[in-house]
Amino acid sequence: MVKLKSQLTILLVLFISISYAQSKLTLHTEQTETKISKDIYGHFAEHLGHCIYGGIYVGEDSDIPNIRGFRDDVIGALKDMKIPVLRWPGGCFADTYHWKDGIGPRENRPSIVNVNWGNVTEDNSFGTHEFLDFCELIDADAYININVGSGTVQEASEWVEYVTSSNLSPMTELRKKNGREKPWDVKYWGIGNENWGCGGNMTPEYYADLYKQFATFTHGNLYKIACGPSEGDYNWMDVVMQKTARNWGLMQGISLHKYTIQTRNWGDKGNATGFGEKEWFETLHETLDMETLVTRHSTIMDRYDPGKRVGLIVDEWGNWFNVEPGTNPGFLYQQNSLRDALVAGVNLNIFNNHADRVKMANIAQMINVLQSVILTKEDEMVLTPTYYVFKMYSVHQDATLVPANLETGKYSYEGKSVPKVQASSSVKDGVLSVTFCNLDPNNSEQVEIVIPGSEYKTASGQIITGEKLNDYNDFGKTEAVSIKDFSVAKPKGEKLSVNLPSKSVVLIQFKN
Ligand code: AHR
């Protein structure tokens, strides 16, 4: 009898601890109203290292298969991933860039020094026409960043006219002379980049006045994006919004930059691949700050723009680690591991959940720089774990956010903790999609998904994970991290239970 009692007690404890360990996600499908802008899945390409030259553009005479100088393999991969928008030409490079250097016959274009990124020669062979041609090839909208720091209002005004106007003017005539009859449909224009730093070391008061001047003289039906703060510089957001947002028509968006960086001794940012659980935890812990930043900046924006007319544009985000050994420190070339996949998944879930204010985000940077989706080496190409997250999450593009309530435990490490599970959900064309991140590198997590009133009959899944927490894809090797099928049971009425493997990004889709 005593033995039976103790066995029952053990069973009860086991049952309680299993129930207790479970996370629960309740989806409120009846409360959907906010569209998730596809542009949250945007990218950024700067004249930096081998992002443009070598990554996107190899020139028409290259042995690497290309269309008008643009790599075939890269075009195919980006279209497959569904890239909605691409920001160019910087970054810090933007506030040193004079666009007229990059138009006309290539042999006549001047060479300049790329002072921000390794002092290398920039021959301007990739300019406005090439960028816009490339955007058309990959079916992406263009987002052009204007030079405020070292440019003039006239230069900015003429660039917009050259690209977008269909009227008769010196700029449109010049465009036609350079081979483009019709204007391009470019809606997004950034006015300055990091003008609190590399874009001129300005105060927010000074920048806000300059912004209004530049915005006044850039004509057309444009979506103009002001330079916003770095991370938690709430004063910058407050001043620029206060001085600018109420000038109806002058500002449609304001940017936010936040990199996930841990600077240790002597500028050591940690390695992109050879790391352990400590670095895994620290990176995820830090990247989750995005939630606080987006929430607090949105609250400030609400003060001046309660109707949420102005978009928060997170146009630089991602991991920033040490460059790979032996590479140019000014080129910011880093590998990309399963940890990057988790960072991408977590941030994209945050942006989805704040889709009422976040209207665009651009991971830095698209190819061969920082947290890239693609790495290239001569004629070879690697799709990184981050690439696969963007591909998997493309189901959320222009879908409607499904508000959710997530109850989950903590993954703790050396006295600090992060949520074990993080998620976002949306619905489109009758398909309900939920993306989960299991941040715990050691334990799987049972999640009960509850959809009150659900009539979904089937569910399917996909997963991105690896054997080791620092697995990555490399040139000439079999891919270690990619999208795999993930089998799930049939929903039981309103409920479905899924077991998320440790260190994984998972998509579950419900259909009727
Ligand atoms: O993405 C690299 C650099 O980071 C960008 O040029 C700049 O805007 C930011 O500081």
Residues whose N, C-alpha, C, O or C-beta is under 5 A from the ligand:
A	BS01	AHR	G91 C92 F93 E194 A364
